[in-house]
Amino acid sequence: MGSGWSSEEERQPLLGPGLGPAPGAAWRSRGEAAAAAALPAAAPSPGRVYGRRWLVLLLFSLLGFVQGLVWNTWGPIQNSARQAYGFSSWDIALLVLWGPIGFMPCFAFMWLLDKRGLRITVLLTSFLMVLGTGLRCIPISDLVLKRRLIHAGQLLNGLAGPTVMNAAPFLSTTWFSADERATATAIASMLSYLGGACAFLVGPLVVPAPNGTAPLLASENSRAHIKDRIETVLYAEFGVVCLLFSATLAYFPPRPPLPPSVAAASQRLSYRRSFCRLLSNLRFLMIALAYAIPLGVFAGWSGVLDLILTPVHVSQVDAGWIGFWSIVGGCVVGIAMARFADFIRGMLKLILLLLFSGATLSSTWFTLTCLNSITHLPLTTVTLYASCILLGVFLNSSIPIFFELFVETVYPVPEGITCGVVTFLSNMFMGVLLFFLTFYHTELSWFNWCLPGSCLLSLLLILCFRESYDRLYLDVVVSV
């Protein structure tokens, strides 16, 4: 069977005799797992943690942050990019779509993470980002070739997405103890979303908007100035990515000298057996759909939020701020919820039930508010901001909780494979919705009803889901 470590030497047992789990410990009954989850968090652990784990987490999180920032470079400054480089509307849409397209080879990155470990995968990911951001900075006067280089750079950056969005639970298991894993997963997974949100601040602050009413000469000067400011952003992002790649190359160990927990040292299933286990586990498929459907719908809905809010007289700038604060709020609440889950173990299902109850109510509130001519609910900027931001907070903060529940449900399947499958499903649902939007983009009211419907479906699936904590059982009971 395969392992989560990065080489044959690293796959050797890390715990001495008497410290590892008993044979078959991961296959205890659900009742035993639930009993383990109810034990106090102060149970002793045979492993140890190292202070350098926070440096590893910082490097990985910053890599995810910058990847999200680079991915969303062009959306907030699309009007300026059109004037500076002659981008069309299709070009702008494709620049954003390179992110989801980059998830197509995610199974190859999952295989690499399972066979070669964290260091090799992260180095390859950061190298792809260096190439991507570097291509965008090549000084070429030919605008056609320049646009192609920018598209190629965005694609290479999109190929880094599977690692920064899927490897967080693998990192937390490898480096952190059982009472810190959910927090580490939340930090590592949320920073990528925060980077995408910060692009709404960085781009408009540095790059000026075009002035369509200026005379021809002034317009030419304005175009040159806008192009210079955009290139400043591109060079700055390239420099930050190179700095992170150098730091990762200098110090990003594949694992600590000693494992932090029994689960970190235990053997995992092979790549092929992991997929067989996932596809035959009905409980995993249930909770995977509960994650993929609403998060995919929400991602597609967020991409056209400005179009959805146009009929209710909300500007593109206000729509951007709504998206920004919903992501920032989701990151903050997600980390807080994960910290709470670390203190009170075995409560992941309850946390998800609370979050999706709030998501269902806030999405219903938003949908009915947009139909104020029928419902007569007050349609104000405050109500739209509140409902949209609450929806984003509830859904975005559920991501790290879902990741931890996935790993607990299918353990000993490697973490990268588990989270890669569900993230691929989420991107697939988002792609299907965006495909339908190309045909029904003139009428988007039906899209609003998809949100409460998907949240309610997910709530019912979570309610019917029977949770188990096999990984936690190893760390809390077997280690005693």
Disulfide bonds with the S-S distance in Angstrom:
none
